[in-house]
Amino acid sequence: MKGPREAETPGMRVSEDWQVWIGEKELPVWEALKNTNHGTHDITRMSFVGFDLDKPLVVRIRAKKPGAVEVRPYAENIPTEKRGEELFLTLKKPTKLILTRGTGYEGTLILTANPPHLPPKPESVTRYFASGVHEVGELALKSGDRVYLAEGAIVKGWFALQKVENVQITGRGILSLGHLPHKEDFRVFKGDATQNILIEGLTVCNAPGWIVSFWNGNSNLTVRNLKLVGSFRYNTDGVQTGTDGLLVEDCLLQCNDDNFSLNGVCKNVVIRNNLLWNLYNGGVFMLGWATGQQFELRNFDVHHNVIFRAGGCCDYDRKAPFSLKLFGSNRVAENLKFSDIDIEDIAPYGRWLDFQAEKATKSVVRKIQFENITIRKTWRVEAELRGTSDGAIEEVAFTNLVIQGKRVASPQDAGLNLIRTKNTTIDSKSFPDGIVFEAKKSGSESPQQSTVSSSAQAAGPNLLEARQKELRGSVMDQKQVDITMLLKVSGPGVYRYGVRVRGKDFPVKVTLLINDEQHPSPDVLLTGEGSQSVERTQPVRWDELRRAVLRIEVANGKRGSFQLEGIWLQRSGG
């Protein structure tokens, strides 16, 4: 049999960062290498090792390069002991771990203790890949086929399943695809119109595009104990499917796009006991998004998963760990439950929740539960539910939501904007629509660049500035637009408010309503020559939390094409 160095393939080599032993036996540790300029540049390699675990054992690990080693997920609470330069882990059951070194994620070790299994005899399966390197390319499978990759098998190939049923692709081998160029719609496991498919136990290294990709009329797809590593390239969605009867369990999915991209007709879904790592692009649970096809998501149960890290990308506001985006008409997302999910890290810029249905019509988004969700670290605490253009997101319930050590009791605690929603509850308490804005105590504001005039700068920082992006550009071709805000301040005060709008040849009136008290501005004529500002200094007083409405209307009652470019609220004394 060839030695490890002889089995190296493009994008995969023997690890130069880690060594692993069980007893006196040293295990082969592989290293996936980045071969693209896609996404984040602070992670260029990661190592991985796997073995079966049928009884408790101690794993000895040596990091070849300096840096404190941290064992994650934290919730696993693995007993560890450091002896000199080596770390000893006591494993009592099958598990999946990520060992980091230093402060970042460069050169991590992915360690998988698989459940025990009995390899089949070669003659009992349709295709048996023994230990060694196999050049295969695309392998088209037929109904009833059974494919097995033995431990030590490195297969440079992928699978096509078209209108087939009762197919199994299992084993402990590796699909190594670093020799292929990036291609967005490449599909490592390509399935259409399939029934009763099992993918289990394999490792996929350096995928060039979509990985488990089953579209168009599938039923009963099971993905179990699949490991995705070295997914550095964009579009490496983990499980991308529209399936009636989907089970994904005990997997480790490291992706540089959505870990789960669910579209089409996707019903009766269970996703459980997985370790998920979104490198940079995409989101973790990405629902909808596709256009031009039917979307129906029902009976969706996601529980007992760990999100190691949720990435942040160029479209950061729309790529949260929990993300839904609907287009078109007659879309349905109903009976969705996310429970017992531990999120260890959300990368800079990322929201933790983003459900957007405003581009859908005649659609239903309702009965959604978030229960026992823990977010240990996030760059910002922000989330949004935004209903359809002609309806609302209904019956969303949050129970035992903890963000950075604090149990959430209100939308303000969660940074949660509620726009066209009905019956939203947090620990059974109902909350109305509103966009959350947080103000600091008087005298505690730190200097910062304002977006308005120098006179307004003197009043303090713009308390709404953090929410500019989702408001800007949202007001166009309307007679009147009401922007509802939940304003949280530390006590009564005097504030100035204003907006910046752009339009042409008609007057605009801006009114701030607080507790039904109107504080109108004078009309301002939009000339089309740049932006026009409307500013008011008004002794607006309210207590800890008040609901306010900023109303922008064309003063002559006609429809006008104007655009909101800025909005501010500043403490000016009192």
Secondary structure, 3 states (H helix, E strand, C coil): CCCCHHHCECCEEECCCEEEEECCEECCCEEEECCCCCCCCCCCEEEEEEEECCCCEEEEEEECCCCCEEEECHHHCCCEEEECCEEEEEECCCEEEEEEECCCCCCEEEEEEECCCCCCCHHHCCEEECCEEEEEEEEECCCCCEEEECCCEEEEEEEEEECCEEEEEEECCEEECCCCCCCCCCEEEEEECCEEEEEECCEEECCCCEEEEEEEEEEEEEEECCEEECCCCCCCCCEEEEEEEEEEECCEEEECCCCEEECCEEEEEEEECCEEEECCCCCCEEEECCCCCCCEEEEEEEEEEEEEEECCCCCHHHCCCEEEEEEEECCEEEEEEEEEEEECCECCCCCCEEEEEEEEECCEEEEEEEEEEEECCECCCCEEEECCCCCCEEEEEEEEEEECCEECCCHHHHCEEEECEECEEECCEEECCEEEEECCCCCCCCCCCCCCCHHHHCCCCCCCHHHHHHHCCCCCCECEEEEEEEEECCCCCEEEEEEEEECCCEEEEEEEEECCEEEECCCEEECCCCCEEEEEEEECCCCCEEEEEEEEEECCCCCECCEEEEEEEEEEEC
